[in-house]
Amino acid sequence: MRKLLVANWKMSSGLSVLEKLADEIVGISLRKNVRSVICPSFPYLHAINQVIEGSSVFLGAQDCSMHNAPSHTGDVSAAMLRESGCKYVILGHSERKRSYNETSGHIASKLRMVLDEGLHPIVCVGESMEDRKEGKTLSVIMEQISEAAIQGVRKMTVAYEPVWSIGTGVIPTVDDVEEVVKHIEHLVGGDVSVLYGGSVNAHNCHELMKCNRIGGFLVGKASLNFESFKEIYASLALAM
């Protein structure tokens, strides 16, 4: 199965810088066994899509609305994302859950919108440090998957992002990741691919890829540095 490298650029500003980075990513994304997906902020989707158009790099969005009616000020619908050139959409990132109180029910509603538009969802799940210390990791993830209604959904991706790892530089052991990925595969079924996300960088990506079940990475900060992106990309290419 092809590996996936998803760059979550979050609210990074400086369009000219991001256009240059996108162009550099296009230049290295030639391996047929690794697919690169770039997820800029909504206002930059059109500009970045122009940079990557015709290449092997895909455009993704960081979120979408759970509504499709026009009377939702400030929202961006899945249909708008499709028309902007997006092929992928990240749903349920931990920062959305923390800052905007998004629930698994909200994610389930967004998932329906994304699927109806023929887009590929990347649904995030993960436990807190408290959950892990209490031995609740697997049960918490099972609950998140059940409430987000993603069991049996075909052609989707799940990103395992332990909340306690994001931005801390601390990552789970390979055995811990292996256990969770296997658990997600069992719960979701189908041909689901499971990414790992959480402080992935150029230094730990090769260690993480010792977990053969990982389908790729969801990368935040490190994806904004071309040399880091290139090293992470290489780790996926070498794992095949």
C-alpha positions in Angstrom: 0.0 0.0 0.0 1.2 3.5 -0.9 2.6 5.5 2.1 1.1 9.0 2.7 2.9 12.1 4.0 0.4 14.8 5.0 1.8 18.3 5.7 -0.5 20.2 8.1 0.7 23.8 7.7 -1.9 25.0 10.3 -2.1 28.8 10.4 1.3 29.5 9.0 1.4 32.8 7.1 3.6 34.2 4.4 2.1 33.0 1.1 5.3 33.5 -0.9 7.2 31.3 1.5 4.6 28.6 1.3 4.5 28.8 -2.5 8.2 28.2 -2.6 8.0 25.3 -0.2 5.2 23.8 -2.2 7.3 24.0 -5.3 10.2 22.3 -3.6 7.9 19.5 -2.4 6.7 19.0 -6.0 10.4 18.6 -7.0 11.0 15.6 -4.7 7.6 14.0 -4.7 8.3 11.6 -7.6 8.3 8.2 -5.8 5.2 6.2 -6.8 5.1 4.5 -3.4 4.8 7.8 -1.4 2.0 10.3 -1.9 2.5 13.9 -0.6 -0.5 15.9 0.6 -0.2 19.6 1.4 -2.8 21.2 3.7 -2.6 25.0 3.8 -5.0 27.4 5.4 -8.3 28.1 3.6 -7.2 31.5 2.0 -4.1 29.9 0.5 -5.8 26.8 -1.1 -6.2 28.4 -4.6 -2.7 29.7 -4.7 -1.0 26.5 -3.5 -3.2 24.5 -5.9 -1.8 26.5 -8.8 1.7 25.6 -7.7 1.1 21.9 -7.4 -1.4 21.5 -10.3 -0.3 18.8 -12.7 2.2 17.3 -10.3 2.0 14.2 -8.1 1.3 16.3 -5.0 -2.3 16.5 -3.7 -4.1 19.4 -2.0 -5.8 18.9 1.3 -7.8 21.0 3.8 -7.3 21.3 7.6 -11.1 21.1 8.3 -14.5 21.6 6.9 -18.0 22.6 8.0 -20.5 20.1 9.2 -23.1 22.0 7.2 -23.8 22.5 3.5 -26.5 25.2 3.7 -25.3 28.7 2.8 -26.5 30.4 6.0 -23.4 29.5 8.1 -21.2 32.6 8.3 -17.5 31.8 8.5 -17.8 28.2 7.5 -16.2 26.4 4.5 -18.2 23.6 3.1 -16.9 20.3 1.7 -18.3 21.3 -1.7 -16.2 24.5 -1.6 -13.1 22.5 -0.8 -13.7 20.2 -3.7 -14.1 23.2 -6.1 -10.9 24.6 -4.7 -9.0 21.5 -5.8 -8.9 19.6 -2.5 -8.7 15.8 -2.6 -8.2 15.3 1.2 -9.7 16.8 4.3 -8.3 16.5 7.9 -11.1 16.0 10.4 -11.0 16.1 14.2 -7.5 17.3 14.8 -6.8 17.6 18.5 -6.3 21.4 18.3 -9.9 21.7 16.9 -11.2 19.5 19.7 -9.3 21.5 22.4 -9.9 25.1 21.1 -13.4 24.7 19.6 -14.8 21.9 21.7 -15.3 19.6 18.7 -16.9 16.3 19.6 -16.9 13.0 17.8 -20.5 13.7 16.9 -19.3 16.9 15.1 -16.7 14.8 13.3 -19.3 12.3 12.2 -21.4 15.1 10.6 -18.3 16.5 8.8 -17.4 13.0 7.6 -20.7 12.6 5.9 -20.2 15.9 4.1 -16.7 15.0 3.0 -17.7 11.6 1.7 -20.7 13.0 -0.1 -18.4 15.3 -2.1 -16.1 12.4 -3.0 -13.2 13.7 -0.9 -10.8 11.5 1.1 -11.2 12.0 4.9 -8.2 11.8 7.3 -9.9 11.4 10.8 -7.7 12.0 13.8 -8.0 10.0 17.0 -5.8 9.9 20.1 -5.6 9.8 23.9 -4.5 12.3 26.5 -1.6 11.6 28.9 -4.1 11.0 31.7 -5.8 8.4 29.5 -2.5 6.6 28.8 -1.4 6.6 32.5 -4.8 5.1 33.4 -4.5 2.4 30.8 -7.4 3.7 28.8 -5.7 4.3 25.5 -7.4 1.6 23.5 -10.8 2.1 25.0 -10.7 5.9 24.4 -9.8 5.3 20.8 -12.5 2.7 20.4 -15.0 5.3 21.7 -13.8 8.0 19.4 -14.0 5.7 16.4 -17.5 4.5 17.3 -18.9 8.0 18.0 -17.3 9.4 14.8 -19.1 6.6 12.8 -16.1 5.6 10.8 -16.3 1.8 11.1 -16.5 0.2 7.7 -16.0 3.4 5.7 -14.2 2.6 2.6 -11.2 4.5 1.3 -10.4 6.6 4.3 -7.4 7.3 6.5 -7.2 7.5 10.3 -4.4 9.5 11.9 -3.3 8.3 15.4 -2.1 11.5 17.2 -1.5 11.0 20.9 -2.5 14.3 22.3 0.3 14.3 24.9 2.9 14.0 22.1 1.8 16.9 19.9 4.4 19.7 20.1 6.2 18.1 23.0 8.9 16.3 21.2 8.0 13.1 23.1 6.8 10.2 21.1 5.4 6.7 22.0 7.6 3.6 21.6 7.4 1.7 18.4 5.6 -1.1 20.3 3.0 1.3 21.6 2.3 2.7 18.1 2.1 -0.9 16.8 -0.5 -1.8 19.4 -2.7 1.2 18.7 -2.4 1.0 14.9 -3.4 -2.7 15.0 -6.3 -1.8 17.3 -7.6 0.9 14.8 -7.3 -1.5 11.8 -9.4 -4.0 13.7 -12.0 -1.5 14.7 -12.4 0.3 11.4 -11.9 -2.6 9.0 -11.8 -2.3 5.2 -8.7 -1.0 3.6 -8.1 1.7 6.1 -4.6 3.2 6.3 -3.4 4.5 9.7 -1.0 7.4 9.9 1.0 8.5 12.9 1.0 12.1 14.0 2.6 13.8 17.0 6.0 15.5 17.1 7.2 13.7 13.9 10.5 15.2 12.7 13.6 14.4 10.7 15.3 12.8 13.7 12.6 10.3 14.8 10.8 9.4 11.6 13.1 6.5 10.8 12.6 5.0 14.3 8.9 5.4 13.9 8.9 3.6 10.6 10.2 0.5 12.4 6.4 0.1 13.0 5.6 -1.7 9.7 1.9 -1.1 10.1 2.2 2.7 9.9 0.7 4.0 6.6 2.5 7.3 6.7 2.7 10.5 8.8 0.6 13.5 9.6 3.2 16.2 10.2 2.8 19.7 11.6 5.8 22.0 12.3 8.4 19.8 10.7 6.6 19.9 7.4 7.3 23.7 7.1 11.0 23.0 6.8 11.9 21.6 3.4 15.0 19.7 4.7 12.9 18.1 7.4 10.1 17.3 5.0 12.6 15.7 2.6 14.0 13.5 5.3 10.6 12.3 6.5 9.6 11.7 2.9 12.8 9.6 2.4 12.0 7.5 5.6 8.6 6.5 4.0 10.2 5.8 0.6 12.9 3.5 2.2 10.3 1.6 4.3 8.7 0.1 1.2 
